Amino acid sequence: MKKLLFLIAIIASMWQVAVAQEADTVWTKNLGTDVYRVEFVQNEEYILASTDFQLYKIRTSDAEIVNEFKLNSHPKNYAIMSDGERILLPGYNILDLKSGIIIENFYVSDSRLQYSNGDTTLPFKESGVGQIHLSPDDRYLAANWAGRVYFPNQTIKDYRKVVILDIIERKVIKIMDYDISKDPSAFAFSPDGKYLAVGFSNGDVELWDGKTFEFVKYISKIDNKISHLEFNFDASLIQICNGKLNVLETNTLNNIFQKIL
């Protein structure tokens, strides 16, 4: 038995060495600052890498920078459209990755995103959009909106909202208001578009209908801020990151496992 265990240990060690040898670095690219987000696009021929207010399009084969774009928002804050050829930037600008130009932009105005007191519009500062996420068919955009209102009595209040936009109709179809203690921090549509999961800074995770955007149920209540959400291919499981990795069954809400990394 001891010999068998020893042999297994040797084989496992050899396998680990083989895997390590196969995982050689193909190339390393120094962009001169921190890289916040990377992903393959255009049939994996290119890689998008975002740094502080700059987005680079890099050829996968040789690490050559073929284009770069200036971002006017947080470097993680853009959504890749389903064709992999375009990205949606805050401010509702659609950037074509092949040509490197903005091919479309539009403006969405809604009175519910304004604050007023009688006939006097209160001054407010829009702090920006922290997260944006597109539905699989590129029709709906989920975003968290941050606003700060300066009231006439010199008090200040911060607001957080989940805003759902219909990209085709160019209009806001749903707004949900939250206190700053429950700041929307992550979104994920299921691959079939049936559900939208919304994570919050207080650890709440809510499941919404992906078409009507009505609340369906709480998925989980976790102590830490939700930083990332993702469904598996058939939406039977949802991955929740909050400093730990949690995987839950969507229907039963059973926690399959929790991993502290």
Helices and strands as residue ranges (DSSP letters): H 2-22, E 37-41, E 46-51, E 54-59, E 65-70, E 79-80, E 86-89, E 93-96, E 102-105, G 111-113, E 116-117, E 120-121, E 124-134, E 140-150, E 156-166, E 171-178, E 184-189, E 195-200, E 204-209, E 215-221, E 228-231, E 237-241, E 244-249, E 255-260
